Amino acid sequence: MSTTENKSVEITKGINGLDKVILREINGSSAEVYLYGGHVTSWKNEHGEELLFVSSKAIFKPPKAIRGGIPLCFPQFSNLGTLEAHGFARNRVWTVDIDPPPFPSNTTNRVFVDLLLKPTEEDLKIWPHSFEYRLRVTLGPAGDLMLTSRIRNTNTDGKPFTFTFAYHTYFSVSDISEVRVEGLETLDFLDNMKNRERYTEQGDAITFESEVDRIYLSTPTKIAILDHEKKRTFVIRKDGLPDAVVWNPWDKKAKSMTDFGDDEYKHMLCVEAAAIEKPITLKPGEEWKVRQELNILAHQYHVQDCVVVKESKANAREVVKKILIFCSLH
């Protein structure tokens, strides 16, 4: 765990006395991670603006998973298997990993925390596989947030295991009707609203007028979420995660969830880097490593070497294309 004299990494108590880790970057950005779930619940820019959505009705009490932030879906996404929906990693207590193996990533001028999850005896009864899941949450000097996951098969019986996975990221948006997602056009997707039937995206961007619950397949390494009203764009960069889930529950489903406000669907959007269509199989001793990096770009500035211009709705799509083109060079 990174440590400095200015408390860049601090372990403290959160809601209901749950342990959490606060990461503070020298320029003012911050993040918080609950040990319950290895769950990122806050990511703020240097102005203190919250970039992730967490429901006002979220229940910070085991065994209920926290509604919002970045839940970790492992070893199962949704109900695509025999386990509870989205697996059990998001409602187990992780430990701070004080002696992790080397991460081959640049940690200069970055603050980070390493967490570790191993199965309990109860976990082994419902999913009889031994594993080590190491998670590094990193906050970069420009306020970028990176999650790196390393999952290792530690079975001693010689058996492989198979799993699906997602970073179930809830982004905070001004108004879902003013939001568009770029980078997934022309791709095939599985529609969870229609028994996972396969379709091809026909729009030049994804916009929202009703409930959306789709798994996009063979997606690019970069996806952009343009929030016109806030004049900012989230850029998701991902390595090793071929799929992307796009979800907004809209009004009817929002009202059916006890840990979600009736109108909160207007201010959130899930775009999730994932491995779902082709499950991952690990033999004993094998390790799977993936990464998600989140950046926030203000449209009127030159930010992180990504040249962005002021936009109107008419040329919003061109703005995002420029963002993706210029960011691909860095």
C-alpha positions as CSV (number, residue, x, y, z in Angstrom):
1,M,0.0,0.0,0.0
2,S,1.3,3.4,-0.9
3,T,2.1,5.6,2.1
4,T,3.1,9.2,2.4
5,E,3.3,11.8,5.2
6,N,0.2,13.6,3.9
7,K,-2.1,10.7,4.4
8,S,-2.5,9.9,0.8
9,V,-3.8,6.5,1.9
10,E,-5.9,6.3,5.0
11,I,-7.9,3.4,6.6
12,T,-10.9,4.7,8.5
13,K,-14.5,3.8,9.4
14,G,-17.3,4.3,6.9
15,I,-21.1,3.9,7.0
16,N,-22.3,1.5,9.7
17,G,-18.8,1.2,11.0
18,L,-17.5,-0.6,7.9
19,D,-13.8,-0.2,7.2
20,K,-12.9,1.8,4.1
21,V,-9.7,3.1,2.5
22,I,-9.5,6.7,1.3
23,L,-7.0,7.6,-1.5
24,R,-6.1,11.2,-1.9
25,E,-4.1,12.5,-4.8
26,I,-1.9,15.6,-4.3
27,N,-3.9,17.7,-6.9
28,G,-7.1,17.2,-5.0
29,S,-8.8,14.1,-6.5
30,S,-9.9,11.2,-4.2
31,A,-11.4,7.8,-4.1
32,E,-12.8,5.6,-1.4
33,V,-12.9,1.8,-1.3
34,Y,-14.9,-0.3,1.2
35,L,-13.2,-3.5,2.4
36,Y,-16.8,-4.9,2.2
37,G,-16.9,-6.0,-1.4
38,G,-13.6,-4.5,-2.4
39,H,-16.1,-1.8,-3.5
40,V,-15.1,1.6,-4.8
41,T,-17.9,3.9,-3.6
42,S,-16.5,7.3,-4.5
43,W,-14.3,8.9,-7.1
44,K,-14.0,12.7,-7.0
45,N,-12.1,15.1,-9.3
46,E,-9.8,17.9,-8.1
47,H,-12.9,20.1,-7.6
48,G,-14.5,17.6,-5.3
49,E,-17.2,16.7,-7.8
50,E,-18.5,13.1,-7.4
51,L,-18.1,11.1,-10.6
52,L,-19.7,7.8,-9.5
53,F,-23.3,7.2,-8.6
54,V,-24.3,5.6,-5.3
55,S,-27.9,5.4,-4.4
56,S,-29.2,7.4,-1.5
57,K,-31.0,4.2,-0.4
58,A,-27.9,2.0,-0.7
59,I,-27.7,-0.5,2.2
60,F,-24.2,-0.5,3.7
61,K,-24.9,-3.7,5.7
62,P,-23.9,-7.3,4.9
63,P,-25.0,-9.4,3.2
64,K,-26.6,-6.8,0.9
65,A,-24.3,-5.5,-1.8
66,I,-23.8,-1.8,-2.0
67,R,-26.0,-0.2,-4.7
68,G,-23.7,2.0,-6.9
69,G,-20.0,2.7,-7.2
70,I,-18.1,-0.2,-8.7
71,P,-19.3,-3.6,-7.6
72,L,-17.1,-6.5,-8.6
73,C,-19.0,-9.3,-10.3
74,F,-17.1,-12.5,-9.7
75,P,-17.2,-15.4,-10.2
76,Q,-20.5,-14.9,-12.0
77,F,-22.1,-12.1,-13.9
78,S,-25.8,-11.7,-13.5
79,N,-27.7,-15.0,-13.2
80,L,-25.6,-16.7,-15.9
81,G,-24.8,-19.7,-13.6
82,T,-25.7,-21.4,-10.4
83,L,-24.6,-18.7,-7.9
84,E,-26.5,-15.7,-6.6
85,A,-26.7,-12.9,-9.2
86,H,-23.3,-11.3,-9.8
87,G,-21.5,-13.8,-7.6
88,F,-20.2,-13.3,-4.1
89,A,-17.1,-11.1,-4.3
90,R,-19.2,-7.9,-3.9
91,N,-20.6,-9.0,-0.6
92,R,-17.5,-10.5,1.1
93,V,-15.0,-8.7,3.4
94,W,-11.7,-8.2,1.7
95,T,-8.4,-7.7,3.5
96,V,-5.6,-5.2,2.8
97,D,-2.9,-7.1,1.0
98,I,0.3,-5.9,2.8
99,D,2.7,-8.1,0.7
100,P,1.3,-8.4,-2.8
101,P,3.4,-9.9,-5.7
102,P,4.8,-7.2,-8.0
103,F,2.4,-5.4,-10.2
104,P,4.1,-4.6,-13.5
105,S,2.6,-1.1,-13.6
106,N,4.0,2.3,-13.2
107,T,3.2,3.6,-9.7
108,T,5.2,6.8,-9.9
109,N,3.2,9.7,-8.5
110,R,0.2,7.4,-7.9
111,V,-1.5,6.4,-4.7
112,F,-3.0,2.9,-4.5
113,V,-4.2,0.2,-2.2
114,D,-3.9,-3.6,-2.7
115,L,-6.8,-5.8,-1.5
116,L,-7.1,-9.6,-1.3
117,L,-10.0,-12.0,-1.3
118,K,-9.8,-15.7,-0.6
119,P,-12.7,-18.1,-0.3
120,T,-14.2,-18.9,3.1
121,E,-15.4,-22.4,4.0
122,E,-18.9,-21.3,3.2
123,D,-17.8,-20.0,-0.2
124,L,-16.2,-23.4,-1.0
125,K,-19.5,-25.1,-0.3
126,I,-21.3,-23.0,-3.0
127,W,-18.4,-22.7,-5.4
128,P,-15.8,-25.5,-4.7
129,H,-12.7,-23.8,-6.0
130,S,-9.7,-22.2,-4.3
131,F,-8.6,-18.9,-5.6
132,E,-6.8,-15.7,-4.8
133,Y,-8.3,-12.4,-6.1
134,R,-6.0,-9.5,-5.8
135,L,-7.3,-6.0,-6.6
136,R,-5.3,-2.8,-6.9
137,V,-7.2,0.5,-6.9
138,T,-5.0,3.3,-8.1
139,L,-5.5,7.0,-8.3
140,G,-3.3,8.8,-10.8
141,P,-1.8,12.3,-10.8
142,A,-4.5,13.5,-13.3
143,G,-7.3,12.1,-11.2
144,D,-7.6,8.9,-13.3
145,L,-9.0,5.9,-11.5
146,M,-7.6,2.4,-12.3
147,L,-8.7,-1.0,-11.1
148,T,-6.4,-3.9,-11.8
149,S,-7.6,-7.4,-11.0
150,R,-5.5,-10.6,-10.7
151,I,-7.3,-13.8,-10.2
152,R,-5.3,-17.0,-9.6
153,N,-6.5,-20.7,-9.5
154,T,-5.0,-22.1,-6.2
155,N,-6.8,-25.5,-6.4
156,T,-4.7,-28.3,-5.1
157,D,-6.9,-31.0,-6.7
158,G,-5.7,-30.3,-10.2
159,K,-9.1,-29.0,-11.3
160,P,-9.6,-25.9,-13.5
161,F,-12.4,-23.5,-12.8
162,T,-14.5,-21.2,-15.1
163,F,-16.0,-17.8,-14.3
164,T,-17.5,-14.7,-15.8
165,F,-16.6,-11.2,-14.6
166,A,-17.5,-7.5,-14.7
167,Y,-16.6,-4.1,-13.2
168,H,-20.2,-3.0,-12.6
169,T,-19.4,0.7,-12.8
170,Y,-22.2,3.2,-12.0
171,F,-21.4,6.6,-13.5
172,S,-23.0,9.8,-12.2
173,V,-24.7,11.7,-15.0
174,S,-26.7,14.9,-15.1
175,D,-29.7,13.6,-17.0
176,I,-29.9,10.2,-18.7
177,S,-31.9,11.6,-21.6
178,E,-28.9,13.9,-22.4
179,V,-26.3,11.2,-22.4
180,R,-24.9,9.2,-25.3
181,V,-22.4,6.3,-25.4
182,E,-19.9,6.2,-28.2
183,G,-17.6,3.3,-29.3
184,L,-20.2,0.5,-29.5
185,E,-21.9,1.4,-32.8
186,T,-22.3,-1.4,-35.4
187,L,-21.4,-4.1,-32.7
188,D,-23.5,-7.1,-31.8
189,F,-25.1,-7.3,-28.4
190,L,-27.2,-9.7,-26.3
191,D,-30.4,-8.0,-25.2
192,N,-31.3,-9.0,-21.6
193,M,-34.7,-7.5,-22.1
194,K,-35.4,-10.1,-24.8
195,N,-34.0,-13.4,-23.3
196,R,-30.5,-12.5,-24.5
197,E,-31.4,-12.6,-28.1
198,R,-28.5,-11.3,-30.3
199,Y,-28.9,-8.0,-32.3
200,T,-26.6,-5.6,-34.0
201,E,-26.4,-2.0,-32.9
202,Q,-28.0,0.3,-35.6
203,G,-27.6,3.7,-34.0
204,D,-24.6,6.0,-34.5
205,A,-24.5,6.2,-30.7
206,I,-26.4,4.7,-27.8
207,T,-29.0,7.1,-26.3
208,F,-31.7,6.4,-23.6
209,E,-35.4,6.7,-23.7
210,S,-36.4,3.6,-21.8
211,E,-34.8,0.7,-19.9
212,V,-31.6,-0.7,-21.5
213,D,-29.9,-3.9,-20.4
214,R,-27.4,-5.1,-23.1
215,I,-24.1,-7.1,-23.3
216,Y,-22.1,-5.7,-26.2
217,L,-19.6,-8.2,-27.7
218,S,-16.0,-7.9,-29.0
219,T,-15.9,-4.2,-27.9
220,P,-13.0,-1.8,-28.4
221,T,-10.5,-1.0,-25.7
222,K,-12.0,2.5,-25.3
223,I,-15.6,3.6,-24.8
224,A,-16.8,7.2,-24.2
225,I,-19.8,8.4,-22.2
226,L,-20.8,12.0,-23.3
227,D,-22.7,14.0,-20.7
228,H,-23.9,17.0,-22.7
229,E,-25.4,19.0,-19.9
230,K,-22.2,18.8,-17.7
231,K,-20.0,19.2,-20.8
232,R,-17.8,16.3,-19.8
233,T,-16.9,12.9,-21.1
234,F,-16.0,9.7,-19.3
235,V,-13.4,7.6,-21.2
236,I,-13.3,3.9,-20.2
237,R,-10.1,2.2,-21.2
238,K,-10.0,-1.6,-20.6
239,D,-7.5,-4.4,-21.1
240,G,-8.4,-8.1,-21.3
241,L,-12.2,-7.4,-21.0
242,P,-13.8,-8.0,-24.4
243,D,-17.5,-7.3,-23.5
244,A,-19.3,-4.2,-22.3
245,V,-22.6,-4.1,-20.4
246,V,-24.8,-1.0,-20.8
247,W,-27.6,-0.7,-18.2
248,N,-30.2,1.8,-17.0
249,P,-33.3,0.4,-15.2
250,W,-35.6,3.3,-16.0
251,D,-38.6,4.2,-14.0
252,K,-40.5,0.9,-13.6
253,K,-37.6,-1.2,-12.5
254,A,-36.3,1.6,-10.3
255,K,-39.5,1.6,-8.3
256,S,-39.1,-2.2,-7.8
257,M,-35.7,-2.0,-6.2
258,T,-35.8,-1.3,-2.4
259,D,-32.2,0.1,-2.4
260,F,-32.7,2.5,-5.3
261,G,-34.6,5.8,-5.4
262,D,-37.6,6.0,-7.7
263,D,-36.2,8.8,-9.8
264,E,-32.5,8.0,-9.4
265,Y,-32.3,6.3,-12.8
266,K,-32.2,9.8,-14.3
267,H,-28.8,10.4,-12.8
268,M,-26.9,7.2,-13.4
269,L,-25.6,5.0,-16.1
270,C,-23.8,1.7,-15.9
271,V,-21.2,0.9,-18.6
272,E,-19.3,-2.1,-17.5
273,A,-16.1,-3.6,-18.7
274,A,-16.7,-7.4,-18.7
275,A,-15.9,-10.9,-19.8
276,I,-19.2,-12.7,-20.2
277,E,-19.8,-14.2,-23.6
278,K,-16.7,-16.4,-23.4
279,P,-16.2,-17.5,-19.8
280,I,-12.6,-17.5,-18.5
281,T,-11.0,-20.9,-17.6
282,L,-8.0,-21.1,-15.4
283,K,-5.9,-24.2,-14.7
284,P,-4.3,-24.6,-11.3
285,G,-1.5,-22.1,-10.9
286,E,-2.7,-19.9,-13.8
287,E,-3.5,-16.2,-13.3
288,W,-5.9,-13.9,-15.2
289,K,-5.1,-10.2,-15.1
290,V,-7.4,-7.4,-16.4
291,R,-7.6,-3.7,-16.0
292,Q,-10.0,-0.8,-16.2
293,E,-9.0,2.9,-16.3
294,L,-11.5,5.7,-16.0
295,N,-10.7,9.3,-17.1
296,I,-12.8,12.4,-17.0
297,L,-12.5,15.0,-19.8
298,A,-13.9,18.5,-19.7
299,H,-14.9,19.5,-23.3
300,Q,-13.6,23.0,-23.2
301,Y,-10.1,22.2,-22.1
302,H,-6.9,20.5,-23.3
303,V,-6.8,17.7,-20.8
304,Q,-4.3,14.8,-20.5
305,D,-3.0,15.5,-24.0
306,C,-6.4,14.7,-25.4
307,V,-7.4,17.7,-27.5
308,V,-11.1,18.5,-27.1
309,V,-13.2,21.3,-28.5
310,K,-16.4,23.0,-27.3
311,E,-19.4,21.2,-28.6
312,S,-23.1,21.6,-29.2
313,K,-25.6,18.8,-29.5
314,A,-25.3,18.9,-33.3
315,N,-21.6,18.0,-33.3
316,A,-21.5,16.1,-30.0
317,R,-20.7,12.9,-31.9
318,E,-17.7,14.5,-33.6
319,V,-16.4,15.7,-30.3
320,V,-16.4,12.2,-28.9
321,K,-14.7,10.8,-32.0
322,K,-12.0,13.4,-31.6
323,I,-11.6,12.4,-27.9
324,L,-11.2,8.7,-28.8
325,I,-8.8,9.4,-31.7
326,F,-6.6,11.7,-29.7
327,C,-6.7,9.5,-26.5
328,S,-5.7,6.4,-28.6
329,L,-2.4,8.1,-29.2
330,H,-1.6,8.1,-25.5
